[in-house]
Amino acid sequence: MMKSEHIGLEEQDLNRLKNIRQNVHQNPEVSGKESATAERVLNHLKELNCFRIKKGLGGHGILAEYDSNKDGPVLMFRAELDALPIEEIGTMSYSSSEKGVGHMCGHDGHLTMLLGLAHLIEQYPPTGGKVYLLFQPAEETGEGAEAILEDPEFSDFTPDYAFALHNLPGYPMHHVIYREGAFTASVISLVVRLNGRTSHAAEPEFGLNPALAIAEILEKSNELTINDPERKDFAVVVPVHMRLGEPTYGTSPGLGEIHFTLRTWNEDHLDKICKELERLSKSAADKNKLEISFEYTDHFRSNHNDTEAVNAVKAAAEDLGLETIQRDYPFKWGEDFGLFTQKFSGAMFGLGSGEHQPALHNPDYDFPDDLIPTGANMFYKIIEHLTK
């Protein structure tokens, strides 16, 4: 492919990209509702003449294809469209205009980096293979990647490598964070529902109150947690929500719920922990003569980073003169891109977004615009190394 030691976004393009990022930030949309965000992305891509575009994938997803019409690898780069149901407390001129919704994870910046890559591809067209830019909906709920993969328009698509990045507060700006193998945790949420019998609070003996079973399940579930990220059997089981009856003091409740989030380093261990939590929950329910049911939701598969893909990330960082940091163990949060790396070779890496930057999902977080060209250049350099 064309050698491009001096790749870089032109100032006018970079200014436009910053405006897009801030506009998306000001108009956030939660998972599954990203129609206006997708339209902004689509309109910008249409101004570039080197892409074939599919829209409406897995909901509001967009896939832009660049084809060199020559032999070479098929590469995919993914960014996210959705925001979070979090009230922003920032005071920027472009603060969220939607009450209770904000880009507190930086997806506005990630999608802008991918648009920056689109500009670089137009300016420095790869001379081999194909490049796909995927703008994915519903990452925050763990539903978007699966919806994309199940879409008939995507069914025959098999990239040789898939890549994504995430900005990482707490790390120095522009540092590249990488790791072979697991990069993020396997995460799932479990709802445990207990069904007894409601009675008068004066006569609890005529009812079946789930309270004691809930107390036992909470106590036993805590024993499943091994919150040491350096251990292979790392596991965190956290009760995130509970419900037991209503504040009607003459009534002994007959229904109860516990919502858990579980995380491990891989899918096999996650499955084991889930089965054990089900077992101890059923034991507590049986002891208290309660019916029990389970529902799983918000499943994030572990990102598995392929060695060759990670090598391309490290080579890109070296070409750009960026400092790198190798993680000793995965990040404990989940990321929907994991489903792609379970299916295709690829890698997710991190870009430091400032040591004093508010943490992801904090109400005062804001993506730093200075990171836009770094992400775009990293993606382009990865293409360069894999297309040689």
Number of C-alpha atoms within 10 A of each C-alpha: 17 12 13 11 9 7 15 19 20 13 9 8 14 20 13 14 24 19 15 21 24 22 17 28 27 20 20 29 24 22 23 20 17 21 17 15 23 24 14 13 19 19 10 15 19 13 10 14 9 19 20 14 15 15 17 15 22 23 19 24 25 25 23 20 19 22 19 16 10 11 12 19 17 21 23 23 24 20 25 28 35 33 30 23 19 17 17 23 13 14 9 10 8 15 20 23 13 16 11 14 21 34 33 25 24 27 25 28 31 26 28 31 28 27 23 28 25 27 23 21 18 15 15 16 16 24 18 21 19 22 25 22 24 24 25 28 33 27 26 23 19 24 19 27 24 18 18 24 18 13 15 12 15 15 10 9 10 14 19 16 21 27 25 23 22 21 27 26 21 15 19 16 22 24 21 28 24 24 25 22 16 21 28 29 28 28 28 23 21 22 19 22 22 26 19 19 17 18 18 14 16 11 11 15 11 13 17 19 27 28 20 13 22 23 12 15 21 19 11 15 21 14 10 18 18 15 15 11 17 10 11 13 16 20 25 23 25 17 16 12 11 14 13 17 17 10 8 9 11 11 17 25 25 19 21 20 21 19 18 21 19 23 30 32 28 21 17 10 17 23 15 12 21 18 12 14 23 19 12 16 25 21 17 22 24 13 11 16 17 21 15 19 14 15 10 14 14 17 22 28 27 31 30 28 26 20 15 15 21 21 18 21 25 24 17 22 23 15 14 16 11 15 15 18 15 11 12 12 18 21 17 20 14 25 25 27 30 27 20 25 23 14 13 18 19 28 32 29 22 22 24 22 27 20 13 11 20 18 18 18 18 17 19 18 20 26 26 16 19 14 20 25 21 23 26 23 23 26 26 24 25 22 26 20 16 20 19 13
